Amino acid sequence: MSQSILQLAISGVQHLQPYKPGKPLSELEREYGIRDSIKLASNENPLGPGERVIEAITRALPELSRYPDGNGFALKSALSEKLQVPAAWITLGNGSNDILELVSRAFLTPETDAVFSEHAFAVYPIVTQAVGARACVAKAHAGGRGPKTGHDLEAMAACVTDRTRIVFVANPNNPTGTWLEHDALKAFVEAIPGHVIVVIDEAYFEYVTEAGYATALHWLEQHPNLLVTRTFSKAYGLAALRVGYGVCQAELAEVLNRVRQPFNVNSLAQVAALAALKDTPHLERSVESNAEGLRQFEAGFTSLGLEYIPSVANFISVNVGPDAAAVYDALLHEGVIVRPIANYGMPEYLRFSVGTAQENRRALDALGKVLS
Ligand SMILES: *Cc1c(COP(=O)(O)O)cnc(C)c1O
């Protein structure tokens, strides 16, 4: 009887690498004995939540002893109106990660596969392995036919077999910031057989202004196997509250609902998301400030002679060479937390989340200092 607890776990879990979050500011300051550090590591909104959110949460505080509305009626109604889809097509999640987990729990088994791209969002392999399913990881673009490091839809389609139950597509993708062109993605969705759930993760949707970009929401009517996920964690600035949603036809939504925890989205998250949805000026300011920040990083990286991956999201990944881990560490000593992405198969890159103009300047100055 010398078996470990780990050996008792299902085999997918035994080999699972837990998600590595960005280093919290408080931890850096405690460990390094420094102050006034900045965190550009988790793609958070540097402007914070809007005032209307703070007011809505404050008003909801006296009701904390009550369970939240398990059906999220008010938030779903508002989303239904905004997105022009029936409320029955919306599933609320404890962050959009929750939706990714619901779909994997409902459709994947050790006998089935999920498909995703190399350098794609780290949660796809986690939710796949956690249920013991097999992953088929499609090679990313090497450049040429599409942006280097971005999803190669042909390679992804080639991974699909009778065993496949889910394909995860991030548009835009994290940590590469690459995106998929409307016509190509639409053709891909049409070519995937009906026994495969196509998950299109639009966590950064609000930031994208490129003419060839479109939301997959437009194709839901034709595809009962399509699921689009969005979040309030990024452009809406509510990462701490954990609220996101999935949109799909009612039959699929009903399946997700079966594995959902009854009160998966707390009441403060619900009122905050509702308020954030109505605060268009705050969203516009956030998107505008982000666009300026991206330009600032592009110019800064260029003047440091560094190659970066053009991004449409609220972060940008830059090649700092084979010593990226040492550069990351040196930046920590300068009080700047960014994200190493070696675990995404990109050991030479660091990912910088876009902060305020001042934070971006400070990060670029620190990078210049560290590299010289
Ligand atoms: C941040 C992110 C999410 C959203 O996470 P939440 O659980 O909604 O906070 C989803 N997909 C990608 C690609 C992300 O980068």
The ligand as an SDF file (V2000), in Angstrom:
LIG
                    3D

 15 15  0  0  0  0  0  0  0  0999 V2000
   -8.3950   36.0170  -20.2980 C   0  0  0  0  0  0  0  0  0  0  0  0
   -8.9020   35.0120  -21.2560 C   0  0  0  0  0  0  0  0  0  0  0  0
  -10.1390   34.4100  -21.0650 C   0  0  0  0  0  0  0  0  0  0  0  0
  -11.0930   34.8870  -20.0300 C   0  0  0  0  0  0  0  0  0  0  0  0
  -10.9100   34.4690  -18.7860 O   0  0  0  0  0  0  0  0  0  0  0  0
  -12.0520   34.7670  -17.7120 P   0  0  0  0  0  0  0  0  0  0  0  0
  -12.2680   33.4380  -17.1010 O   0  0  0  0  0  0  0  0  0  0  0  0
  -13.2630   35.2480  -18.4260 O   0  0  0  0  0  0  0  0  0  0  0  0
  -11.4660   35.7760  -16.8140 O   0  0  0  0  0  0  0  0  0  0  0  0
  -10.6300   33.5220  -21.9990 C   0  0  0  0  0  0  0  0  0  0  0  0
   -9.9220   33.2380  -23.0980 N   0  0  0  0  0  0  0  0  0  0  0  0
   -8.7290   33.8050  -23.3290 C   0  0  0  0  0  0  0  0  0  0  0  0
   -8.0320   33.5050  -24.5980 C   0  0  0  0  0  0  0  0  0  0  0  0
   -8.1820   34.6910  -22.4060 C   0  0  0  0  0  0  0  0  0  0  0  0
   -6.9940   35.2300  -22.6350 O   0  0  0  0  0  0  0  0  0  0  0  0
  1  2  1  0
  2  3  1  0
  2 14  2  0
  3  4  1  0
  3 10  2  0
  4  5  1  0
  5  6  1  0
  6  7  2  0
  6  8  1  0
  6  9  1  0
 10 11  1  0
 11 12  2  0
 12 13  1  0
 12 14  1  0
 14 15  1  0
M  END
$$$$
